[in-house]
Amino acid sequence: MQGFVARKALEAISPYVAGKPIEETAREYGLDPARIVKLASNENPLGMSPKAKNAAMQALVNGTRYPDGAAQVVREAAAVFAGVSPDEVIVGNGSDEILGLIARTVLAPGDRCVYSQYSFSVYELSAQECAAQCVEVPAKDFLVDLDGLLAATDVNTRLSYITNPNNPTGLPLEPAALFNFLERVPEKCVVVLDEAYTDFMDEKLRTDSFAWVKKFPNLLVTRTFSKAYGLAGLRAGFGVANKELIEMMNRIRPPFNMNSAAQAAAVAALEDQAFLKTVVDSNTKERARLAAFFDELGLDQLPSQANFIMVRVGPKAAEINEAMLRRGVILRPLKSYGLPEYMRISVGSREENDIFMKAFREALSVK
Ligand SMILES: *Cc1c(COP(=O)(O)O)cnc(C)c1O
């Protein structure tokens, strides 16, 4: 018998499933870790800005001291970037932490939390932790159904999560449709607009979401340094919202949640927009190359605006995934999203994509 009593709400939780780590794959398949290509977690194939890396290494020298708990430099840099004031910015140990903080800020047991089918699993986890009632709204042709989300938002709904562009589909939402949604959603419901992949979108599809924060006191926009900025291992993200909401979240934010190296790297990364442009241009080009490859193979795919593509590989998805692992390529099967025939494939560097394509052709014929 266990000697503790866990909260009842935790019984429903199944833990987050991350992309298979390189070291684990190397061990299991007897491979050289240096030759493994990981296209499973939407990490940045070009790494991080050299300026960010340098800043992080400098920060290590002062690792004996606590970081600035207020992360002032990061909030200031993010505020300039977003065109808001620093008291409208909160930092997180990755944006995942902010997704959890907002849930703990607004969701009491029994309150409703609404999000779309095929959403990032952290939304459900965060709401379940608060013993909230989770409402998953069916997607329409894989697209987030904003009218459906609205219809599901009742007087007890305190939180709604929307990802743009979405993970794992890569599909974007129309800026006008999103704006219209925000105008209609009850003010008591906080809307989290998770923009983890927004940097990868075509310019004309991007929303002016930071400016929307001025108009909608119930809007929280989250950004991460893990994807386009390449700092996934350092854990850094930020959120922008009305300052009263930020202040409330700050009450429960762990005091030193963003470490010194992450703070230094985040500031340098934001300043190096030239590096970001290189990353985004490479992604756009390589994403098109992968899309053409899937077309050539006759596989269904969704038109992605992110740094990954969702592809229908068919009923043999698990076997194909296994065949890819044996060849040292880690992909993301989407069975846990209720999509057993699909995989999500991160856009790699040119060299990584070449390796992927060669292995994928083989794996499809082996099955
Ligand atoms: C990767 C990702 C994030 C960011 O996670 P971090 O905690 O910042 O690393 C947030 N939302 C979605 C949908 C993601 O895919």
The ligand as a MOL file (V3000), in Angstrom:
LIG
                    3D

  0  0  0     0  0            999 V3000
M  V30 BEGIN CTAB
M  V30 COUNTS 15 15 0 0 0
M  V30 BEGIN ATOM
M  V30 1 C 6.9130 23.4580 -28.2220 0
M  V30 2 C 5.6200 24.0630 -27.8400 0
M  V30 3 C 5.5580 25.0140 -26.8230 0
M  V30 4 C 6.7930 25.5250 -26.1420 0
M  V30 5 O 7.2630 24.7670 -25.1490 0
M  V30 6 P 8.4270 25.3200 -24.2200 0
M  V30 7 O 7.9780 24.9600 -22.8630 0
M  V30 8 O 8.5210 26.7910 -24.3990 0
M  V30 9 O 9.6490 24.6050 -24.6590 0
M  V30 10 C 4.3410 25.5750 -26.4970 0
M  V30 11 N 3.2320 25.2430 -27.1740 0
M  V30 12 C 3.2540 24.3600 -28.1810 0
M  V30 13 C 2.0050 24.0710 -28.9130 0
M  V30 14 C 4.4440 23.7360 -28.5290 0
M  V30 15 O 4.4470 22.8350 -29.4970 0
M  V30 END ATOM
M  V30 BEGIN BOND
M  V30 1 1 1 2
M  V30 2 1 2 3
M  V30 3 2 2 14
M  V30 4 1 3 4
M  V30 5 2 3 10
M  V30 6 1 4 5
M  V30 7 1 5 6
M  V30 8 2 6 7
M  V30 9 1 6 8
M  V30 10 1 6 9
M  V30 11 1 10 11
M  V30 12 2 11 12
M  V30 13 1 12 13
M  V30 14 1 12 14
M  V30 15 1 14 15
M  V30 END BOND
M  V30 END CTAB
M  END
